[in-house]
Amino acid sequence: MSSGQEKPLVGKPPGNQLSPTCPGHGLAGVSESSSPQAQSWHLTTKMQSSLQPLCLSLEKLHRVKDSMLEAMDRGLSRRTHAQATVRMLPTFIRSTPDGTERGEFLVLELGDIDLRVLLVELSGDTRQTVTVKDRRFPVSDAIAQGPGEKLFAFMATCLCEFLDGLRLPQRAFQLGFSFPFSCRQTRLDQSYLISWTKRFKCPGVEGRDVVELLQNAINKQDRYCIKVIAVVNDTTGTMMGCEASAEPCEVGLIVDAGTNSCFMAEARCVEVVEESLGRMGVVTEWGSFGDDGTLNDMLSPYDRLVDETSLNPGKQRFEKMISGLYLGEIVRHILAELATQGGLFSGRTTPALLTKGSVQIRDILEITDEQVGVARAQCVLWRLGLEASDQDCFSMQQVCSAVYIRAASLCAAGLAAILSHMRRNRELTRLKTSVAVDGAMFRDHAKFSQTLQQLVKKLAPECDITLVQAEDGSGKGTAMVTAVASRLAAQRFQVNQTLALLKLSPNALGEVQALLRREMELGLKKETQATSSVRMLPTYICATPDGSERGDFLALDLGGTNFRVLLVQVGAREQGGVRIVSELYSIPPQVAQGPGSQLFDHIVECIADFQTKQGMMGQTLPLGFTFSFPCQQTSLDQGILLSWTKGFNASGCVGQDVVKLLREAVKRKNHFALDVVAIVNDTVGTMMSCGYDDPSCEVGLIVGTGTNACYMEELRNVGTLAGGEGRMCVNMEWGAFGDNGCLDAFFTPFDRQVDEASLNPGRQRFEKLISGMYLGEIVRYILLELTAKGLLFRGRPSPKLQTRDIFQTKFLSSIESDGLALRQVCAILEQLGLHVTCEDSVLVREVCQVVARRAAQLCGAGVAAVAEKIRENRGLEQLSVTVGVDGTLYKLHPHFAQEVQGTVQRLAPRCSITFLQSEDGSGKGAALIAAVACRVARHQRA
Ligand SMILES: Nc1ncnc2c1ncn2[C@@H]1O[C@H](COP(=O)(O)OP(=O)(O)OP(=O)(O)O)[C@@H](O)[C@H]1O
């Protein structure tokens, strides 16, 4: 790193700008130039040059922040994790407390000198009141350095003694284990010790799972039923134990004898674990930042001396500039150098001054105090055997402040990196969070916190933080982790139970396939047709396009959200094939559900508008009418409406020929003449339009507002017609599959709710499991149920969620989009008036996935039944067939098509099926049917 452009701050007049670590420049708590001592400081050039290496300009701190961000990214990436200096260890903590945690939890906190056992009672109300009973057990050297087995047996014995003392009734306990050593954690309750530190050195533990060792020791006692739920590092304990105010606490920071930090990262960024949804607590292990030389140009000669004389030279470089264990040593080296150069203590040193460890962090904390600091400096120097002048004492205060403020500044740069990382990966413009802090450097020393806060504002201006002092070290936090884990496990159990109803096994799907096949057979036979829920309607379409069709055709498309009128020009392929001009018209619900004459009048008005716009008034083109409701056809141009579906309910239409209703409306309006050649179902239109491009397309499938399918059946099998040679397209009307009760075992309470609230209860049962009109509603009912059970939205239902159809099926697509970060999922939900946490959005996404997957699998089971029937009809070992598909749900949902195809492959392994998406199937298809009909009629006339 070059420092060429930096302006040294030492020697410049004091200004308002916080120039982090240079004496005389707005150092928090250090008196400035008004005192005589301060004036003489300016004269002490030796002092200046000694403290100069500790100066960190904002520019340098920005560089530290950027390097820390890079180091964090390396630690999180699967590729570079193993070599990373900042290890970014996953903790498997998936959620911070939401205030509802309640119950009693045992905690075992292994400290440097003692073992603390706690029973923590959480009240479960929003301001978690915590009751703690605790007892400390000294850990002797014999235990701390004896065999591992003994250490864990000791811990289990202490636990039992503690519980004996409480005289509680016998019951099961959940325990959190605070274990402050470097571990490789693989689950919340599985953590392998990497190496002992401090005074611990128990053989036989390194490389082993400390939870298992503890659990075995507890079980061996055979006294109490205790389950170890979580193992927690002290930094995460600090974060989790913090009582967050307005914002959730998602960062933990410890600056004590050592330093470390943790935060809730986006799980997808933590590449070393499988989970990719939601968040995960990550312990940065940032003490080792700089071990690869990144911080070399920030190191002062004193840092180098401290490092060389440490137990671990070259290691923990960031920690050695920040934490309490080392700051005293930095100060001591500066004082010794100044004394040697004659700048302090009249050029005298003492053996005490030259002895490692003779200046402690608590000395620095006292000396930097504005009120009593200079007096404290005198005491400390006296303890070191130095006769100090006022100037010496003041200089020592300057040195301590410079070292202390530099530590806070570096800490701020590290914290700014964490905050920027969180903001960037959550795709937020501003991040607001609470930061839990703990350690001697913070405790009762406002200056460290002030510096931290001021500098974070400068280094990460887009982040707002509230520092919250941890209350009970990691004890309460460990209990919280255990409580959160216990809450999540209980919730997960309930969520699984709820969603299990919607998860279909391969056997269940095979059963659906077999049931549909049976219903198809029944529907095709005259004698049994009435008992079948699928109508298997003949369409009178026996030929597919052969490419010789030519001319201009009009097409109408009614059957979903909108009504369309199309002009379709069918030309030679080499001249562009089919050209379409179309206009979209809405059908207001009062028209769709009003008198039938009003509906058909509206349709005629739309046609008139289209013809006027296209300058076609007076022309009478052959017309194909795509009418996507169940119709009993008796010829190509006659269709008796059997029932309305998909939200239509116009009166006076059921039992009528819809072509006749259309012609009557034309007459009423007296606008123009119509030549209706064919009435077509959209499924058939889709098959025909795909058949124009691919002759092996013999199945049509729609998954849009509703769902339906058609296929080419052998005429000999269509028992409802006289019979004959060749094939005819059969409109299955499979949306009604199950209306006779054959699918009852597959309906969940949510499906029943959707059905009961629909316009046609008891009908279109298969469609109500699959199509766009209903999936959002199924999700909404599940969300309401999960909220009522307290598993979602903190148990508070939003009035909006009670509104029918508020959760649209298109949200399922957006929420499941692969690239969509949870932030955007939250945004979608917030638009619905739902106040969501990260966990809420993960759960909503899961619900959407389950509902959409079931729909796609059921649709796949249906296609498998159809394909197998065609294969068997033709007596083939292996069938190759194309399915023409249309429908927004199939086309736009990110996983629907894939899931349908996968299911068909599994259920119909002897059919090789190509799915071809139709472009404008219902419009183009209707025109092509009209064209084929005209061609066939021409042939017959000739
Ligand atoms: N992005 C999306 N992802 C999934 N589904 C969607 C999306 N946008 C709309 N939908 C669903 O698709 C339906 C509209 O689909 P489409 O336009 O294919 O059907 P339609 O022509 O109205 O009726 P149908 O094709 O059933 O006769 C809407 O009712 C809605 O439920």
The ligand as an ORCA input file, in Angstrom:
! r2SCAN-3c Opt
* xyz 0 1
  N     -45.718    -14.497    -13.464
  C     -46.629    -15.436    -13.290
  N     -46.281    -16.639    -12.800
  C     -47.206    -17.606    -12.603
  N     -48.500    -17.446    -12.849
  C     -48.898    -16.278    -13.351
  C     -47.997    -15.213    -13.587
  N     -48.694    -14.166    -14.077
  C     -49.974    -14.570    -14.140
  N     -50.107    -15.837    -13.695
  C     -51.302    -16.681    -13.607
  O     -51.664    -17.016    -14.920
  C     -53.044    -16.731    -15.141
  C     -53.245    -16.235    -16.541
  O     -52.769    -17.216    -17.383
  P     -53.125    -17.281    -18.925
  O     -53.104    -15.915    -19.464
  O     -52.247    -18.297    -19.516
  O     -54.525    -17.898    -18.811
  P     -55.848    -17.437    -19.428
  O     -55.743    -17.318    -20.873
  O     -56.354    -16.275    -18.633
  O     -56.712    -18.707    -19.032
  P     -56.532    -20.227    -19.474
  O     -55.274    -20.289    -20.247
  O     -56.515    -20.989    -18.228
  O     -57.695    -20.545    -20.301
  C     -53.416    -15.708    -14.126
  O     -54.728    -15.977    -13.719
  C     -52.458    -15.940    -13.004
  O     -53.045    -16.794    -12.081
*
